[in-house]
Amino acid sequence: MFGFLKRKRKSLIGLDIGSNVVKCLRLDLSGDRPVVTHYATADLPPEAIVDGEIMDRELVIETIREVTEQAGVPDEPIATAVSGRAVIVKKIVMDKMSEEDAREAIYWEAEQHVPFDIDDISLDFEILQKDIGADQMELLLVAAKKDMVLGWAEIIRDAGFEPLVVDVASFANQNAWEFATGRTAAMEGLGNEDSDTAEPVTDDMDELEPFAEDEDSSEEEAAADEPSEFVALLDVGGGVTNVHIVHGGVPYFTRDLPIGVAHFVEEFQKQLGLTYETASEVARGHVEDVDAQLVNDIVRSVGTEIYQGLEPSLSYLKTSGEADGIDRIVLSGGGAHLPGLREYLADSYGVPSEVADPLAGLDFAPDLFGEDEPEDLSPLLTVAVGLALREAVEA
Protein backbone atom coordinates (compact mmCIF):
# COMPACT_ATOMS: atom_id res chain seq x y z
CA MET A 1 0.00 0.00 0.00
CA PHE A 2 1.38 3.36 1.05
CA GLY A 3 5.04 2.49 1.30
CA PHE A 4 6.30 -1.01 0.52
CA LEU A 5 8.54 -3.61 2.09
CA LYS A 6 11.14 -4.34 -0.59
CA ARG A 7 12.75 -7.17 1.36
CA LYS A 8 11.47 -9.61 3.93
CA ARG A 9 11.76 -8.23 7.44
CA LYS A 10 12.53 -10.25 10.55
CA SER A 11 10.11 -8.21 12.67
CA LEU A 12 7.47 -5.52 12.31
CA ILE A 13 5.39 -3.39 14.68
CA GLY A 14 1.69 -3.05 13.86
CA LEU A 15 0.04 0.10 15.25
CA ASP A 16 -3.73 0.28 14.90
CA ILE A 17 -4.89 3.78 15.86
CA GLY A 18 -8.62 3.43 16.36
CA SER A 19 -11.10 6.09 17.35
CA ASN A 20 -11.27 4.75 20.93
CA VAL A 21 -8.25 2.50 21.46
CA VAL A 22 -4.69 2.41 20.14
CA LYS A 23 -3.35 -1.12 19.73
CA CYS A 24 0.37 -1.89 19.45
CA LEU A 25 1.75 -5.34 18.64
CA ARG A 26 5.17 -6.50 17.48
CA LEU A 27 5.81 -9.78 15.66
CA ASP A 28 9.07 -11.68 15.31
CA LEU A 29 8.92 -13.11 11.78
CA SER A 30 12.30 -14.86 11.77
CA GLY A 31 11.10 -18.37 12.63
CA ASP A 32 8.67 -20.89 11.20
CA ARG A 33 5.79 -19.28 13.11
CA PRO A 34 5.34 -15.61 13.96
CA VAL A 35 5.85 -14.76 17.62
CA VAL A 36 4.10 -11.91 19.43
CA THR A 37 6.94 -10.33 21.39
CA HIS A 38 5.35 -7.06 22.56
CA TYR A 39 1.80 -5.87 23.08
CA ALA A 40 -0.16 -3.03 24.69
CA THR A 41 -3.32 -0.98 24.28
CA ALA A 42 -4.14 2.57 25.35
CA ASP A 43 -7.48 4.35 25.43
CA LEU A 44 -7.98 7.38 23.22
CA PRO A 45 -10.69 9.99 23.92
CA PRO A 46 -13.36 9.78 21.19
CA GLU A 47 -12.90 13.41 20.16
CA ALA A 48 -9.23 12.85 19.20
CA ILE A 49 -10.05 11.06 15.92
CA VAL A 50 -13.33 11.44 14.03
CA ASP A 51 -14.09 9.41 10.89
CA GLY A 52 -10.43 8.57 10.46
CA GLU A 53 -9.32 12.21 10.62
CA ILE A 54 -7.10 13.54 13.40
CA MET A 55 -8.82 16.22 15.49
CA ASP A 56 -6.31 16.45 18.38
CA ARG A 57 -2.83 15.87 16.99
CA GLU A 58 -0.90 16.24 20.24
CA LEU A 59 -3.19 13.87 22.10
CA VAL A 60 -2.77 11.20 19.42
CA ILE A 61 1.03 11.58 19.51
CA GLU A 62 1.01 11.38 23.31
CA THR A 63 -1.11 8.20 23.21
CA ILE A 64 1.20 6.57 20.65
CA ARG A 65 4.15 7.30 22.91
CA GLU A 66 2.22 5.90 25.86
CA VAL A 67 1.24 2.65 24.16
CA THR A 68 4.67 1.99 22.63
CA GLU A 69 6.35 2.69 25.98
CA GLN A 70 3.90 0.41 27.76
CA ALA A 71 4.55 -2.32 25.19
CA GLY A 72 8.30 -1.79 25.49
CA VAL A 73 8.82 -2.09 21.74
CA PRO A 74 12.32 -1.48 20.38
CA ASP A 75 13.11 1.47 18.11
CA GLU A 76 11.94 -0.20 14.90
CA PRO A 77 9.77 0.86 11.93
CA ILE A 78 5.99 0.86 12.28
CA ALA A 79 3.15 -0.21 10.00
CA THR A 80 -0.12 1.62 10.53
CA ALA A 81 -3.39 2.01 8.63
CA VAL A 82 -5.89 4.59 7.41
CA SER A 83 -9.65 4.34 7.04
CA GLY A 84 -12.70 6.55 6.73
CA ARG A 85 -14.19 8.71 3.98
CA ALA A 86 -10.77 9.70 2.63
CA VAL A 87 -10.12 6.09 1.54
CA ILE A 88 -11.83 4.63 -1.53
CA VAL A 89 -11.77 0.94 -2.47
CA LYS A 90 -13.72 0.18 -5.64
CA LYS A 91 -13.92 -2.33 -8.47
CA ILE A 92 -13.77 -0.65 -11.88
CA VAL A 93 -13.77 -1.69 -15.54
CA MET A 94 -11.40 -0.22 -18.11
CA ASP A 95 -10.04 -1.04 -21.56
CA LYS A 96 -7.84 -4.12 -21.63
CA MET A 97 -4.14 -3.25 -21.57
CA SER A 98 -0.85 -4.28 -19.99
CA GLU A 99 -0.21 -3.49 -16.33
CA GLU A 100 2.46 -1.00 -17.40
CA ASP A 101 0.00 0.86 -19.62
CA ALA A 102 -2.67 0.65 -16.93
CA ARG A 103 -0.34 2.35 -14.49
CA GLU A 104 -0.10 5.25 -16.92
CA ALA A 105 -3.85 5.40 -17.54
CA ILE A 106 -5.09 4.81 -14.00
CA TYR A 107 -5.04 8.46 -12.93
CA TRP A 108 -7.30 9.49 -15.81
CA GLU A 109 -9.56 6.52 -15.10
CA ALA A 110 -9.63 7.28 -11.38
CA GLU A 111 -11.01 10.77 -12.07
CA GLN A 112 -14.26 9.08 -13.08
CA HIS A 113 -14.56 7.18 -9.78
CA VAL A 114 -12.85 9.14 -6.99
CA PRO A 115 -14.58 12.21 -5.47
CA PHE A 116 -11.29 14.01 -4.82
CA ASP A 117 -8.95 16.16 -6.89
CA ILE A 118 -6.69 13.71 -8.70
CA ASP A 119 -3.62 15.71 -7.67
CA ASP A 120 -4.53 15.20 -4.02
CA ILE A 121 -4.64 11.40 -3.94
CA SER A 122 -2.33 8.41 -3.89
CA LEU A 123 -3.35 5.38 -5.93
CA ASP A 124 -2.82 1.67 -6.19
CA PHE A 125 -4.64 -0.96 -8.21
CA GLU A 126 -4.76 -4.66 -8.84
CA ILE A 127 -5.94 -6.35 -12.02
CA LEU A 128 -8.65 -8.79 -10.93
CA GLN A 129 -9.62 -10.15 -14.35
CA LYS A 130 -7.47 -9.53 -17.40
CA ASP A 131 -10.29 -10.21 -19.87
CA ILE A 132 -13.99 -9.82 -19.08
CA GLY A 133 -15.00 -9.58 -22.72
CA ALA A 134 -15.61 -6.61 -25.03
CA ASP A 135 -11.87 -5.93 -24.85
CA GLN A 136 -12.13 -4.85 -21.22
CA MET A 137 -10.63 -5.87 -17.88
CA GLU A 138 -11.61 -5.51 -14.22
CA LEU A 139 -9.45 -3.78 -11.60
CA LEU A 140 -9.57 -3.09 -7.90
CA LEU A 141 -8.83 0.60 -7.39
CA VAL A 142 -7.54 1.89 -4.05
CA ALA A 143 -7.23 5.63 -3.49
CA ALA A 144 -6.53 7.75 -0.43
CA LYS A 145 -6.12 11.45 0.12
CA LYS A 146 -2.43 12.22 0.15
CA ASP A 147 -2.66 14.62 3.06
CA MET A 148 -4.25 11.93 5.23
CA VAL A 149 -1.57 9.35 4.42
CA LEU A 150 1.27 11.79 4.92
CA GLY A 151 -0.43 13.20 8.01
CA TRP A 152 -0.48 9.78 9.65
CA ALA A 153 3.14 9.22 8.66
CA GLU A 154 4.12 12.53 10.24
CA ILE A 155 2.26 11.62 13.43
CA ILE A 156 4.30 8.42 13.69
CA ARG A 157 7.54 10.36 13.13
CA ASP A 158 6.64 12.93 15.78
CA ALA A 159 5.99 10.09 18.21
CA GLY A 160 9.58 8.98 17.62
CA PHE A 161 9.22 6.12 15.13
CA GLU A 162 9.72 5.53 11.40
CA PRO A 163 6.49 4.99 9.42
CA LEU A 164 7.39 2.12 7.12
CA VAL A 165 3.89 1.35 5.83
CA VAL A 166 0.56 3.16 5.86
CA ASP A 167 -1.91 0.48 4.80
CA VAL A 168 -5.69 0.39 4.44
CA ALA A 169 -7.31 -0.93 7.64
CA SER A 170 -9.72 -3.25 5.82
CA PHE A 171 -6.83 -4.91 3.97
CA ALA A 172 -4.96 -5.43 7.24
CA ASN A 173 -8.11 -7.04 8.62
CA GLN A 174 -8.21 -9.35 5.61
CA ASN A 175 -4.50 -10.18 5.98
CA ALA A 176 -4.99 -11.25 9.59
CA TRP A 177 -8.08 -13.33 8.86
CA GLU A 178 -6.55 -15.10 5.87
CA PHE A 179 -3.38 -15.89 7.80
CA ALA A 180 -5.25 -17.21 10.84
CA THR A 181 -7.48 -19.44 8.71
CA GLY A 182 -4.75 -20.71 6.39
CA ARG A 183 -6.04 -18.89 3.32
CA THR A 184 -2.68 -17.29 2.52
CA ALA A 185 0.84 -18.44 1.70
CA ALA A 186 2.21 -15.96 4.23
CA MET A 187 3.88 -18.72 6.23
CA GLU A 188 6.22 -19.35 3.31
CA GLY A 189 7.63 -15.85 3.71
CA LEU A 190 8.81 -16.41 7.27
CA GLY A 191 12.36 -17.17 8.29
CA ASN A 192 13.85 -15.45 5.25
CA GLU A 193 17.45 -14.34 5.60
CA ASP A 194 17.25 -11.27 3.39
CA SER A 195 18.11 -7.90 4.88
CA ASP A 196 15.59 -5.65 6.58
CA THR A 197 15.84 -2.86 4.01
CA ALA A 198 12.67 -1.03 3.05
CA GLU A 199 11.39 2.22 1.64
CA PRO A 200 9.53 4.36 4.21
CA VAL A 201 6.58 6.60 3.50
CA THR A 202 7.86 9.89 2.08
CA ASP A 203 6.37 13.30 1.30
CA ASP A 204 6.97 12.96 -2.45
CA MET A 205 4.90 9.80 -2.73
CA ASP A 206 2.41 9.98 -5.62
CA GLU A 207 1.66 6.34 -6.27
CA LEU A 208 1.05 3.43 -3.98
CA GLU A 209 3.13 0.35 -4.63
CA PRO A 210 1.55 -2.65 -6.37
CA PHE A 211 -0.40 -5.14 -4.27
CA ALA A 212 2.04 -7.90 -5.25
CA GLU A 213 4.38 -7.53 -8.17
CA ASP A 214 5.31 -11.17 -8.59
CA GLU A 215 2.01 -13.00 -8.38
CA ASP A 216 -0.79 -13.68 -10.85
CA SER A 217 -3.63 -11.57 -9.55
CA SER A 218 -6.35 -12.91 -11.81
CA GLU A 219 -9.59 -13.64 -9.99
CA GLU A 220 -9.63 -17.21 -11.25
CA GLU A 221 -6.37 -18.08 -9.49
CA ALA A 222 -7.01 -15.92 -6.45
CA ALA A 223 -10.26 -17.70 -5.75
CA ALA A 224 -8.86 -21.20 -6.14
CA ASP A 225 -8.78 -22.07 -2.43
CA GLU A 226 -12.29 -20.80 -1.56
CA PRO A 227 -14.13 -20.68 -4.89
CA SER A 228 -17.66 -20.47 -3.49
CA GLU A 229 -17.50 -18.34 -0.36
CA PHE A 230 -18.25 -14.65 -0.20
CA VAL A 231 -17.10 -13.60 3.26
CA ALA A 232 -18.16 -10.38 5.00
CA LEU A 233 -15.43 -9.18 7.35
CA LEU A 234 -17.10 -6.77 9.79
CA ASP A 235 -14.75 -4.71 11.92
CA VAL A 236 -17.00 -3.17 14.57
CA GLY A 237 -15.01 -0.21 15.86
CA GLY A 238 -15.73 2.56 18.31
CA GLY A 239 -17.80 4.75 16.00
CA VAL A 240 -17.76 2.97 12.65
CA THR A 241 -18.26 -0.57 11.35
CA ASN A 242 -16.10 -1.37 8.33
CA VAL A 243 -17.60 -3.86 5.88
CA HIS A 244 -15.06 -5.65 3.70
CA ILE A 245 -16.38 -8.41 1.44
CA VAL A 246 -13.88 -10.84 -0.06
CA HIS A 247 -14.05 -13.85 -2.35
CA GLY A 248 -11.10 -16.18 -2.71
CA GLY A 249 -8.66 -13.55 -1.49
CA VAL A 250 -10.05 -10.82 -3.75
CA PRO A 251 -11.68 -7.78 -2.09
CA TYR A 252 -15.03 -7.10 -3.75
CA PHE A 253 -15.87 -3.87 -2.02
CA THR A 254 -15.36 -1.94 1.19
CA ARG A 255 -17.61 0.54 2.91
CA ASP A 256 -18.03 2.12 6.35
CA LEU A 257 -21.29 2.09 8.29
CA PRO A 258 -21.83 4.97 10.74
CA ILE A 259 -22.47 2.69 13.70
CA GLY A 260 -20.04 1.32 16.26
CA VAL A 261 -19.59 0.25 19.85
CA ALA A 262 -20.33 3.77 21.11
CA HIS A 263 -23.92 3.50 19.85
CA PHE A 264 -24.48 0.25 21.76
CA VAL A 265 -22.86 1.66 24.91
CA GLU A 266 -25.11 4.72 24.73
CA GLU A 267 -28.22 2.53 24.58
CA PHE A 268 -26.99 0.37 27.47
CA GLN A 269 -26.61 3.53 29.53
CA LYS A 270 -30.06 4.85 28.60
CA GLN A 271 -32.09 1.67 28.89
CA LEU A 272 -30.26 -0.04 31.74
CA GLY A 273 -29.31 3.03 33.76
CA LEU A 274 -25.62 2.13 33.70
CA THR A 275 -22.52 4.26 34.04
CA TYR A 276 -20.33 4.62 30.96
CA GLU A 277 -17.73 2.31 32.51
CA THR A 278 -20.25 -0.46 33.29
CA ALA A 279 -21.94 -0.10 29.89
CA SER A 280 -18.54 -0.46 28.23
CA GLU A 281 -17.95 -3.69 30.17
CA VAL A 282 -21.30 -5.00 28.97
CA ALA A 283 -20.24 -4.22 25.39
CA ARG A 284 -17.20 -6.43 25.98
CA GLY A 285 -19.50 -9.33 26.85
CA HIS A 286 -19.58 -9.03 30.64
CA VAL A 287 -23.29 -9.34 31.51
CA GLU A 288 -23.05 -11.00 34.93
CA ASP A 289 -24.67 -8.12 36.87
CA VAL A 290 -27.26 -6.95 34.34
CA ASP A 291 -30.42 -8.25 32.68
CA ALA A 292 -28.82 -10.41 29.98
CA GLN A 293 -32.06 -10.76 27.99
CA LEU A 294 -32.59 -6.99 27.88
CA VAL A 295 -28.97 -6.53 26.79
CA ASN A 296 -29.55 -9.03 24.01
CA ASP A 297 -32.70 -7.19 22.93
CA ILE A 298 -30.83 -3.87 22.84
CA VAL A 299 -28.03 -5.39 20.76
CA ARG A 300 -30.53 -6.78 18.27
CA SER A 301 -32.33 -3.44 18.06
CA VAL A 302 -29.19 -1.38 17.48
CA GLY A 303 -27.72 -4.17 15.34
CA THR A 304 -30.47 -3.68 12.77
CA GLU A 305 -28.51 -0.62 11.62
CA ILE A 306 -25.61 -2.91 10.71
CA TYR A 307 -28.01 -5.30 9.00
CA GLN A 308 -29.66 -2.52 7.00
CA GLY A 309 -26.30 -0.95 6.20
CA LEU A 310 -25.12 -4.20 4.67
CA GLU A 311 -28.06 -4.47 2.31
CA PRO A 312 -26.75 -2.13 -0.46
CA SER A 313 -23.53 -4.14 -0.63
CA LEU A 314 -25.40 -7.42 -0.82
CA SER A 315 -27.76 -6.02 -3.43
CA TYR A 316 -24.71 -5.32 -5.60
CA LEU A 317 -23.70 -8.98 -5.40
CA LYS A 318 -27.17 -10.11 -6.33
CA THR A 319 -27.82 -7.66 -9.17
CA SER A 320 -24.39 -8.33 -10.67
CA GLY A 321 -25.24 -12.03 -10.78
CA GLU A 322 -22.00 -12.89 -8.99
CA ALA A 323 -23.65 -14.35 -5.88
CA ASP A 324 -26.96 -14.68 -4.07
CA GLY A 325 -25.43 -13.04 -1.01
CA ILE A 326 -22.74 -13.64 1.58
CA ASP A 327 -21.79 -17.11 2.79
CA ARG A 328 -20.05 -16.24 6.06
CA ILE A 329 -19.69 -13.35 8.51
CA VAL A 330 -16.54 -12.72 10.56
CA LEU A 331 -16.70 -10.17 13.38
CA SER A 332 -13.64 -8.31 14.62
CA GLY A 333 -12.86 -5.10 16.47
CA GLY A 334 -14.01 -3.88 19.85
CA GLY A 335 -17.62 -4.85 19.13
CA ALA A 336 -16.96 -8.47 18.23
CA HIS A 337 -18.01 -9.62 21.70
CA LEU A 338 -21.21 -7.55 21.89
CA PRO A 339 -23.66 -9.98 23.54
CA GLY A 340 -25.88 -11.57 20.91
CA LEU A 341 -24.56 -9.65 17.89
CA ARG A 342 -22.95 -12.68 16.26
CA GLU A 343 -26.11 -14.73 16.75
CA TYR A 344 -28.32 -11.90 15.48
CA LEU A 345 -26.37 -11.54 12.24
CA ALA A 346 -26.26 -15.32 11.76
CA ASP A 347 -30.04 -15.53 12.20
CA SER A 348 -30.70 -12.52 9.98
CA TYR A 349 -28.66 -13.78 7.05
CA GLY A 350 -28.95 -17.52 7.63
CA VAL A 351 -25.18 -17.99 7.34
CA PRO A 352 -22.41 -18.95 9.78
CA SER A 353 -21.18 -16.02 11.86
CA GLU A 354 -17.96 -16.20 13.86
CA VAL A 355 -15.59 -14.05 15.88
CA ALA A 356 -12.15 -13.47 14.36
CA ASP A 357 -9.17 -15.01 16.14
CA PRO A 358 -6.08 -13.39 14.58
CA LEU A 359 -3.87 -14.75 17.38
CA ALA A 360 -4.45 -18.25 16.02
CA GLY A 361 -1.28 -19.38 14.31
CA LEU A 362 0.85 -16.98 16.36
CA ASP A 363 3.02 -17.95 19.31
CA PHE A 364 3.27 -15.85 22.47
CA ALA A 365 4.35 -16.17 26.08
CA PRO A 366 1.54 -17.31 28.44
CA ASP A 367 1.78 -14.13 30.52
CA LEU A 368 2.12 -11.66 27.63
CA PHE A 369 -1.45 -10.39 27.91
CA GLY A 370 -1.48 -10.21 31.70
CA GLU A 371 -4.87 -10.91 33.25
CA ASP A 372 -6.66 -10.64 29.89
CA GLU A 373 -7.62 -13.85 28.12
CA PRO A 374 -6.11 -14.07 24.61
CA GLU A 375 -9.45 -15.11 23.11
CA ASP A 376 -11.08 -11.99 24.55
CA LEU A 377 -8.38 -9.67 23.18
CA SER A 378 -7.88 -11.41 19.86
CA PRO A 379 -10.63 -9.75 17.76
CA LEU A 380 -9.60 -6.31 19.06
CA LEU A 381 -6.09 -6.92 17.71
CA THR A 382 -7.11 -7.95 14.18
CA VAL A 383 -5.85 -4.88 12.32
CA ALA A 384 -2.67 -4.63 14.42
CA VAL A 385 -1.89 -8.29 13.72
CA GLY A 386 -2.63 -7.83 10.01
CA LEU A 387 -0.24 -4.88 9.89
CA ALA A 388 2.54 -6.69 11.75
CA LEU A 389 2.02 -9.71 9.47
CA ARG A 390 2.11 -7.55 6.38
CA GLU A 391 5.61 -8.56 5.35
CA ALA A 392 4.73 -12.23 5.75
CA VAL A 393 1.53 -11.80 3.74
CA GLU A 394 3.32 -9.88 0.98
CA ALA A 395 5.94 -12.63 0.65
ZINORMO-V444071 format. One record per residue. RES is the residue in one small letter. SS is DSSP state (A for helix, B for strand, O for the rest). PSI is psi in radians with two decimals (NA if undefined). Layout:
BEGIN
{{RES;SS;PSI} {RES;SS;PSI}}
END
This chain:
BEGIN
{{m;O;-2.09} {f;B;1.58} {g;O;2.72} {f;B;2.40} {l;O;1.87} {k;O;-0.51} {r;O;2.87} {k;O;2.28} {r;O;2.72} {k;O;-0.16} {s;B;2.76} {l;B;2.49} {i;B;2.17} {g;B;2.20} {l;B;1.86} {d;B;1.90} {i;B;1.61} {g;O;3.09} {s;O;-0.34} {n;O;-0.54} {v;B;2.40} {v;B;2.21} {k;B;2.27} {c;B;2.27} {l;B;2.29} {r;B;2.37} {l;B;2.38} {d;B;2.04} {l;O;0.27} {s;O;-0.31} {g;O;-2.90} {d;O;-0.49} {r;O;2.46} {p;O;2.55} {v;B;2.22} {v;B;1.98} {t;B;-0.48} {h;B;2.58} {y;B;2.52} {a;B;2.77} {t;B;2.72} {a;B;2.36} {d;B;2.56} {l;O;2.19} {p;O;2.41} {p;O;-0.40} {e;O;-0.11} {a;O;-0.63} {i;B;2.22} {v;B;2.12} {d;O;0.74} {g;O;-0.05} {e;B;2.41} {i;B;2.13} {m;O;-0.61} {d;O;1.57} {r;A;-0.84} {e;A;-0.64} {l;A;-0.69} {v;A;-0.78} {i;A;-0.78} {e;A;-0.70} {t;A;-0.64} {i;A;-0.77} {r;A;-0.71} {e;A;-0.83} {v;A;-0.63} {t;A;-0.60} {e;A;-0.72} {q;A;-0.68} {a;A;-0.43} {g;O;0.53} {v;O;2.58} {p;O;3.00} {d;O;1.43} {e;O;2.83} {p;O;2.75} {i;B;2.48} {a;B;2.24} {t;B;-3.09} {a;B;2.71} {v;B;2.75} {s;O;-3.13} {g;O;-2.96} {r;O;-0.31} {a;O;0.06} {v;B;2.24} {i;B;2.21} {v;B;2.08} {k;B;2.41} {k;B;2.33} {i;B;2.84} {v;B;2.37} {m;B;2.95} {d;B;2.49} {k;O;2.29} {m;O;3.02} {s;O;2.83} {e;A;-0.64} {e;A;-0.79} {d;A;-0.63} {a;A;-0.61} {r;A;-0.51} {e;A;-0.61} {a;A;-0.22} {i;A;-0.57} {y;A;-0.70} {w;A;-0.75} {e;A;-0.68} {a;A;-0.50} {e;O;-0.46} {q;O;-0.26} {h;O;-0.26} {v;O;2.20} {p;O;0.61} {f;O;2.78} {d;O;2.26} {i;A;-0.47} {d;A;-0.20} {d;A;0.13} {i;B;2.76} {s;B;2.52} {l;B;2.65} {d;B;2.81} {f;B;2.80} {e;B;2.34} {i;B;2.04} {l;B;-0.81} {q;B;2.15} {k;B;-0.35} {d;B;1.89} {i;B;0.26} {g;B;2.87} {a;O;0.52} {d;O;0.67} {q;B;2.86} {m;B;2.85} {e;B;2.35} {l;B;2.74} {l;B;2.05} {l;B;2.31} {v;B;2.17} {a;B;2.55} {a;B;2.55} {k;B;2.25} {k;A;-0.70} {d;A;-0.51} {m;A;-0.83} {v;A;-0.87} {l;A;-0.52} {g;A;-0.73} {w;A;-0.71} {a;A;-0.72} {e;A;-0.62} {i;A;-0.79} {i;A;-0.75} {r;A;-0.77} {d;A;-0.37} {a;O;-0.11} {g;O;0.25} {f;O;2.86} {e;O;2.17} {p;B;1.77} {l;B;-0.68} {v;B;2.34} {v;B;1.81} {d;B;-3.10} {v;B;2.25} {a;A;-0.69} {s;A;-0.57} {f;A;-0.64} {a;A;-0.69} {n;A;-0.82} {q;A;-0.74} {n;A;-0.85} {a;A;-0.77} {w;A;-0.79} {e;A;-0.69} {f;A;-0.79} {a;A;-0.51} {t;O;0.14} {g;O;0.39} {r;O;0.25} {t;O;2.73} {a;O;0.38} {a;A;-0.62} {m;A;-0.53} {e;A;-0.35} {g;A;-0.09} {l;O;2.71} {g;O;0.22} {n;O;2.53} {e;O;0.09} {d;O;2.88} {s;O;2.92} {d;O;0.47} {t;O;2.62} {a;O;2.90} {e;B;2.02} {p;O;2.94} {v;O;2.27} {t;O;2.82} {d;O;-0.35} {d;O;0.28} {m;O;2.15} {d;O;-0.66} {e;B;2.65} {l;O;2.77} {e;O;2.78} {p;O;2.70} {f;O;-0.81} {a;O;1.93} {e;O;-0.43} {d;O;0.27} {e;O;2.66} {d;O;2.04} {s;O;0.30} {s;O;2.58} {e;A;-0.59} {e;A;-0.79} {e;A;-0.69} {a;A;-0.54} {a;O;0.18} {a;O;-0.63} {d;O;-0.47} {e;O;1.21} {p;O;-0.36} {s;O;-0.19} {e;O;2.20} {f;B;2.04} {v;B;2.25} {a;B;1.93} {l;B;1.97} {l;B;1.93} {d;B;1.78} {v;B;1.71} {g;O;-2.92} {g;O;-0.83} {g;O;-0.17} {v;O;2.51} {t;B;2.10} {n;B;2.23} {v;B;2.14} {h;B;1.90} {i;B;2.23} {v;B;2.71} {h;B;1.97} {g;O;0.63} {g;O;-0.10} {v;B;2.15} {p;B;2.25} {y;B;-0.78} {f;B;2.81} {t;B;2.39} {r;B;2.73} {d;B;2.38} {l;B;2.34} {p;O;0.92} {i;O;2.38} {g;O;-2.92} {v;A;-0.63} {a;A;-0.60} {h;A;-0.67} {f;A;-0.77} {v;A;-0.73} {e;A;-0.73} {e;A;-0.63} {f;A;-0.74} {q;A;-0.82} {k;A;-0.88} {q;A;-0.39} {l;A;-0.09} {g;O;0.66} {l;O;2.74} {t;O;2.87} {y;A;-0.73} {e;A;-0.80} {t;A;-0.71} {a;A;-0.63} {s;A;-0.65} {e;A;-0.69} {v;A;-0.72} {a;A;-0.44} {r;O;0.03} {g;O;0.08} {h;O;1.73} {v;O;0.35} {e;O;-0.64} {d;O;0.33} {v;O;3.01} {d;O;1.76} {a;A;-0.64} {q;A;-0.70} {l;A;-0.67} {v;A;-0.80} {n;A;-0.71} {d;A;-0.70} {i;A;-0.76} {v;A;-0.74} {r;A;-0.67} {s;A;-0.88} {v;A;-0.59} {g;A;-0.32} {t;A;-0.45} {e;A;-0.60} {i;A;-0.78} {y;A;-0.86} {q;A;-0.60} {g;A;-0.45} {l;A;-0.44} {e;A;-0.78} {p;A;-0.65} {s;A;-0.72} {l;A;-0.56} {s;A;-0.63} {y;A;-0.78} {l;A;-0.75} {k;A;-0.80} {t;A;-0.49} {s;A;-0.22} {g;O;0.13} {e;O;-0.46} {a;O;2.80} {d;O;-0.18} {g;O;-2.84} {i;O;2.72} {d;O;-0.24} {r;B;2.56} {i;B;2.33} {v;B;2.08} {l;B;2.38} {s;B;-3.13} {g;O;-3.12} {g;O;-0.32} {g;O;0.12} {a;O;-0.49} {h;O;0.22} {l;O;2.17} {p;O;2.06} {g;O;-0.13} {l;A;-0.78} {r;A;-0.80} {e;A;-0.68} {y;A;-0.80} {l;A;-0.66} {a;A;-0.76} {d;A;-0.70} {s;A;-0.66} {y;A;-0.20} {g;O;0.56} {v;O;2.79} {p;B;2.43} {s;B;2.30} {e;B;2.84} {v;B;2.30} {a;O;2.53} {d;O;1.29} {p;O;-0.27} {l;O;-0.21} {a;O;2.34} {g;O;-0.07} {l;O;2.54} {d;B;2.63} {f;B;2.71} {a;O;2.51} {p;O;-0.53} {d;O;0.17} {l;O;-0.68} {f;O;0.22} {g;O;-2.29} {e;O;-0.19} {d;O;2.44} {e;O;2.32} {p;A;-0.68} {e;A;-0.45} {d;A;-0.67} {l;A;-0.52} {s;A;-0.92} {p;A;-0.49} {l;A;-0.46} {l;A;0.15} {t;A;-0.91} {v;A;-0.72} {a;A;-0.74} {v;A;-0.78} {g;A;-0.62} {l;A;-0.80} {a;A;-0.46} {l;O;-0.09} {r;A;-0.75} {e;A;-0.72} {a;A;-0.71} {v;A;-0.62} {e;A;-0.37} {a;O;NA}}
END
